[in-house]
Amino acid sequence: MALRLRERLDPQPRDWYNDANGTAANGGCSAHGTPPCHEPIVASLILEDSASDDIRWAVCRRGLEPFLD
């Protein structure tokens, strides 16, 4: 399933993410997991795919790059 960017936001607080116990809510990069990614979070993304239109990710700069045009 291909992820498509719906919206890019500044980093959001822990309770904004879908999974309160997930990587993003715990300060990690959704694209790379934690560990191994220990880079700072630069954005929160709302993504969509064929199954959901509200996937909420935190991403570091490298994790954001695939969604930039």
mmCIF file of the C-alpha atoms, coordinates in Angstrom:
data_MODEL
# 
_entry.id   MODEL 
# 
loop_
_atom_site.group_PDB 
_atom_site.id 
_atom_site.type_symbol 
_atom_site.label_atom_id 
_atom_site.label_alt_id 
_atom_site.label_comp_id 
_atom_site.label_asym_id 
_atom_site.label_entity_id 
_atom_site.label_seq_id 
_atom_site.pdbx_PDB_ins_code 
_atom_site.Cartn_x 
_atom_site.Cartn_y 
_atom_site.Cartn_z 
_atom_site.occupancy 
_atom_site.B_iso_or_equiv 
_atom_site.pdbx_formal_charge 
_atom_site.auth_seq_id 
_atom_site.auth_comp_id 
_atom_site.auth_asym_id 
_atom_site.auth_atom_id 
_atom_site.pdbx_PDB_model_num 
ATOM 1  C CA . MET A 1 1  ? 0.000  0.000  0.000  1.00 0.00 ? 1  MET A CA 1 
ATOM 2  C CA . ALA A 1 2  ? 1.435  3.347  -1.018 1.00 0.00 ? 2  ALA A CA 1 
ATOM 3  C CA . LEU A 1 3  ? 1.271  6.124  1.538  1.00 0.00 ? 3  LEU A CA 1 
ATOM 4  C CA . ARG A 1 4  ? 0.198  9.547  0.291  1.00 0.00 ? 4  ARG A CA 1 
ATOM 5  C CA . LEU A 1 5  ? 0.715  12.789 2.155  1.00 0.00 ? 5  LEU A CA 1 
ATOM 6  C CA . ARG A 1 6  ? -2.527 14.550 3.102  1.00 0.00 ? 6  ARG A CA 1 
ATOM 7  C CA . GLU A 1 7  ? -1.132 17.226 5.403  1.00 0.00 ? 7  GLU A CA 1 
ATOM 8  C CA . ARG A 1 8  ? 2.183  18.341 6.892  1.00 0.00 ? 8  ARG A CA 1 
ATOM 9  C CA . LEU A 1 9  ? 2.193  19.992 10.334 1.00 0.00 ? 9  LEU A CA 1 
ATOM 10 C CA . ASP A 1 10 ? 4.678  21.155 12.920 1.00 0.00 ? 10 ASP A CA 1 
ATOM 11 C CA . PRO A 1 11 ? 5.537  18.393 15.421 1.00 0.00 ? 11 PRO A CA 1 
ATOM 12 C CA . GLN A 1 12 ? 2.457  17.572 17.483 1.00 0.00 ? 12 GLN A CA 1 
ATOM 13 C CA . PRO A 1 13 ? 2.036  16.546 21.150 1.00 0.00 ? 13 PRO A CA 1 
ATOM 14 C CA . ARG A 1 14 ? 2.001  12.897 22.194 1.00 0.00 ? 14 ARG A CA 1 
ATOM 15 C CA . ASP A 1 15 ? -1.808 12.613 22.414 1.00 0.00 ? 15 ASP A CA 1 
ATOM 16 C CA . TRP A 1 16 ? -2.277 13.694 18.771 1.00 0.00 ? 16 TRP A CA 1 
ATOM 17 C CA . TYR A 1 17 ? -0.972 10.409 17.348 1.00 0.00 ? 17 TYR A CA 1 
ATOM 18 C CA . ASN A 1 18 ? -3.242 7.416  16.638 1.00 0.00 ? 18 ASN A CA 1 
ATOM 19 C CA . ASP A 1 19 ? -1.377 5.001  18.927 1.00 0.00 ? 19 ASP A CA 1 
ATOM 20 C CA . ALA A 1 20 ? -0.597 6.415  22.373 1.00 0.00 ? 20 ALA A CA 1 
ATOM 21 C CA . ASN A 1 21 ? 2.028  3.680  22.853 1.00 0.00 ? 21 ASN A CA 1 
ATOM 22 C CA . GLY A 1 22 ? 3.504  3.881  19.350 1.00 0.00 ? 22 GLY A CA 1 
ATOM 23 C CA . THR A 1 23 ? 6.832  5.167  18.127 1.00 0.00 ? 23 THR A CA 1 
ATOM 24 C CA . ALA A 1 24 ? 5.570  8.657  17.217 1.00 0.00 ? 24 ALA A CA 1 
ATOM 25 C CA . ALA A 1 25 ? 3.857  9.235  20.559 1.00 0.00 ? 25 ALA A CA 1 
ATOM 26 C CA . ASN A 1 26 ? 7.088  8.243  22.286 1.00 0.00 ? 26 ASN A CA 1 
ATOM 27 C CA . GLY A 1 27 ? 9.219  10.756 20.395 1.00 0.00 ? 27 GLY A CA 1 
ATOM 28 C CA . GLY A 1 28 ? 10.566 8.488  17.670 1.00 0.00 ? 28 GLY A CA 1 
ATOM 29 C CA . CYS A 1 29 ? 10.460 8.639  13.900 1.00 0.00 ? 29 CYS A CA 1 
ATOM 30 C CA . SER A 1 30 ? 7.570  6.658  12.429 1.00 0.00 ? 30 SER A CA 1 
ATOM 31 C CA . ALA A 1 31 ? 9.512  6.084  9.214  1.00 0.00 ? 31 ALA A CA 1 
ATOM 32 C CA . HIS A 1 32 ? 12.593 4.607  10.897 1.00 0.00 ? 32 HIS A CA 1 
ATOM 33 C CA . GLY A 1 33 ? 11.455 3.431  14.308 1.00 0.00 ? 33 GLY A CA 1 
ATOM 34 C CA . THR A 1 34 ? 13.388 3.900  17.489 1.00 0.00 ? 34 THR A CA 1 
ATOM 35 C CA . PRO A 1 35 ? 16.003 2.586  17.705 1.00 0.00 ? 35 PRO A CA 1 
ATOM 36 C CA . PRO A 1 36 ? 17.816 3.001  15.294 1.00 0.00 ? 36 PRO A CA 1 
ATOM 37 C CA . CYS A 1 37 ? 16.598 6.528  14.430 1.00 0.00 ? 37 CYS A CA 1 
ATOM 38 C CA . HIS A 1 38 ? 17.594 9.111  17.009 1.00 0.00 ? 38 HIS A CA 1 
ATOM 39 C CA . GLU A 1 39 ? 17.296 12.206 14.802 1.00 0.00 ? 39 GLU A CA 1 
ATOM 40 C CA . PRO A 1 40 ? 15.056 15.086 15.920 1.00 0.00 ? 40 PRO A CA 1 
ATOM 41 C CA . ILE A 1 41 ? 11.434 15.072 14.789 1.00 0.00 ? 41 ILE A CA 1 
ATOM 42 C CA . VAL A 1 42 ? 10.858 17.886 12.278 1.00 0.00 ? 42 VAL A CA 1 
ATOM 43 C CA . ALA A 1 43 ? 7.218  17.343 11.264 1.00 0.00 ? 43 ALA A CA 1 
ATOM 44 C CA . SER A 1 44 ? 3.993  15.510 11.920 1.00 0.00 ? 44 SER A CA 1 
ATOM 45 C CA . LEU A 1 45 ? 2.234  14.083 8.892  1.00 0.00 ? 45 LEU A CA 1 
ATOM 46 C CA . ILE A 1 46 ? -1.294 12.969 8.159  1.00 0.00 ? 46 ILE A CA 1 
ATOM 47 C CA . LEU A 1 47 ? -0.994 10.218 5.578  1.00 0.00 ? 47 LEU A CA 1 
ATOM 48 C CA . GLU A 1 48 ? -3.531 8.113  3.727  1.00 0.00 ? 48 GLU A CA 1 
ATOM 49 C CA . ASP A 1 49 ? -3.522 4.788  1.926  1.00 0.00 ? 49 ASP A CA 1 
ATOM 50 C CA . SER A 1 50 ? -6.204 2.487  0.533  1.00 0.00 ? 50 SER A CA 1 
ATOM 51 C CA . ALA A 1 51 ? -7.220 1.393  4.045  1.00 0.00 ? 51 ALA A CA 1 
ATOM 52 C CA . SER A 1 52 ? -7.152 4.686  6.002  1.00 0.00 ? 52 SER A CA 1 
ATOM 53 C CA . ASP A 1 53 ? -7.158 8.426  5.471  1.00 0.00 ? 53 ASP A CA 1 
ATOM 54 C CA . ASP A 1 54 ? -5.895 9.298  8.968  1.00 0.00 ? 54 ASP A CA 1 
ATOM 55 C CA . ILE A 1 55 ? -2.458 7.787  9.544  1.00 0.00 ? 55 ILE A CA 1 
ATOM 56 C CA . ARG A 1 56 ? -0.496 10.072 11.858 1.00 0.00 ? 56 ARG A CA 1 
ATOM 57 C CA . TRP A 1 57 ? 3.301  9.956  11.734 1.00 0.00 ? 57 TRP A CA 1 
ATOM 58 C CA . ALA A 1 58 ? 6.173  11.845 13.340 1.00 0.00 ? 58 ALA A CA 1 
ATOM 59 C CA . VAL A 1 59 ? 9.191  12.099 11.035 1.00 0.00 ? 59 VAL A CA 1 
ATOM 60 C CA . CYS A 1 60 ? 12.813 13.178 11.113 1.00 0.00 ? 60 CYS A CA 1 
ATOM 61 C CA . ARG A 1 61 ? 14.276 15.068 8.132  1.00 0.00 ? 61 ARG A CA 1 
ATOM 62 C CA . ARG A 1 62 ? 15.207 11.801 6.346  1.00 0.00 ? 62 ARG A CA 1 
ATOM 63 C CA . GLY A 1 63 ? 11.715 10.406 6.982  1.00 0.00 ? 63 GLY A CA 1 
ATOM 64 C CA . LEU A 1 64 ? 10.136 13.524 5.501  1.00 0.00 ? 64 LEU A CA 1 
ATOM 65 C CA . GLU A 1 65 ? 12.175 13.475 2.258  1.00 0.00 ? 65 GLU A CA 1 
ATOM 66 C CA . PRO A 1 66 ? 10.055 10.854 0.426  1.00 0.00 ? 66 PRO A CA 1 
ATOM 67 C CA . PHE A 1 67 ? 6.984  13.080 0.853  1.00 0.00 ? 67 PHE A CA 1 
ATOM 68 C CA . LEU A 1 68 ? 8.592  16.245 -0.524 1.00 0.00 ? 68 LEU A CA 1 
ATOM 69 C CA . ASP A 1 69 ? 8.089  17.156 -4.157 1.00 0.00 ? 69 ASP A CA 1 
# 
